[in-house]
Amino acid sequence: MPHSKQVYEIRIQDLIWNLLSQWKAVLIVAILIAIIITGMKYTRDINAYNEAIDSQRQAEEMSNIPVDEQIAKVLEPFSEEDVTKVEYLIAQREWVEKEKDYYNNSILLNVDPTSQRTLILDYYIEAEEKTNTIAATLGYSYSAYITNEKIVEKLRQIINPDIDKKYISELINTPVNYNGGSGYISSIDDGDLVLEIKIVLPEYVDAKAIESTITTSLEEYSSELQKIIGTHSISLIRSDEANLYNSNAVNNKNGIIASISNIETIYLKNAESTLSDEQKAAADAIISIKKNAQKAENIANGTAEIEIKKDEMPVKPNISKKYAVLGLILGFLMYALLLLLYIVFRARIISANQLEQYTSNRLLGEIYFSNDYKGLSKLLHSKKINGIRYKDKLDVDKQIEKAVTSIDAACKYSEADKINLLLLSVNNEEREIQKLLDEIHNKGIETEVVNIDETIESKLIHMDNTLIITGNNSKVADLCNLSSLIGTYHLPQLGDLYLGRV
């Protein structure tokens, strides 16, 4: 059947068999790629390790120098104008870090401010001297005391012992406003006072424990105020929980998010764009110095524990097994891709299946010959793999016998006593071709052998029955052209014969 358009196709099975046959070359390439990749990874890791060791050594040397001198040494190479730019960048970064630190650690902001679990405690304060002035003084005193460091510490132990006290204080809301001010919902009536305290609580906190702590602390404080302000009593008259919308927390949260975003996207980018790489590195170094100094100060004050993490210590790298395996896989894939490209761009017949595919004719036989490869060619061929792939097809005599039997049957069916053998790029198989011709002649079939060259149309005019013989050195374009010409001249084609060297 003529082919108007040449499209090169390859079966995945043929590609896999070729890869298996070239396993030695595949293995060598894969090992080389693995060595290159692991070597690059090891070199990068060892450089990073050496840099970490140098940085650690320099940090140890610098740790004995006062912080101001360390910073001055970093800024020494820069002009006064450059120093101002660096200091501005540092200030912006430090502010962003403080804002982020507060945002991430604040219980008040991280408990949903649109529906905060809130403990509401109402205390009735009754003074012996019934005046609004005494009542207001008591109200202000208790309201101020509720954020006393002792009470805050007790609440911290209940809520979160590991968090800073400032995040506990902001959970307490006791606004005192007297004589018409806004925001104060407690009431004073003829010297009696109702003091309301609101405390925002995470879901896991025991509200009863908080209530008990607050009440006990206020009762203890009452004995001190008796001496200062006058005789009075304080008692809890209501304890309740509610999920409340906290407008102050909402506004605060939105403000912090906007502030961080503005500084990072506008101020920091603008500041960094005016600095050189050296100035940015100086800013990073100074921030690191300040952090280390703060950490050392916290440890000295007992507000932080000395913590040595193994993953922070430089560890001398080893050859990465993971990258070695990755290199082997990558090497295999690269070889497979290159082999596929080579096969496609070379565009040669590589299997008997392709011969059938391009001519759309019956395959009358396939004969394979083993080559004695030497040198680098040995890497591209494997007798064991070919033995598995072709099984009993490597017996040349047997395959010639089977092919001649098929040719004889095709000639009898077509009533042909003569066939034209069209040899396409099989000049290296003269001995096998001659043996094939002898066997065909033994069947009483006359043959004419035609070696296909660039101009064959004049030869095709007088032909009758044809048989294409080609192999794995034949170009697809030549085969398609030959098949097309046979169709053009309406020549009977008995079939195809494939000769392959393996």
Summary of the structure (lengths in Angstrom):
residues: 502
radius of gyration: 46.0
end to end distance: 29.0
largest distance: 141.9
contacts: 1443
relative contact order: 0.13
helix: 60%
strand: 15%
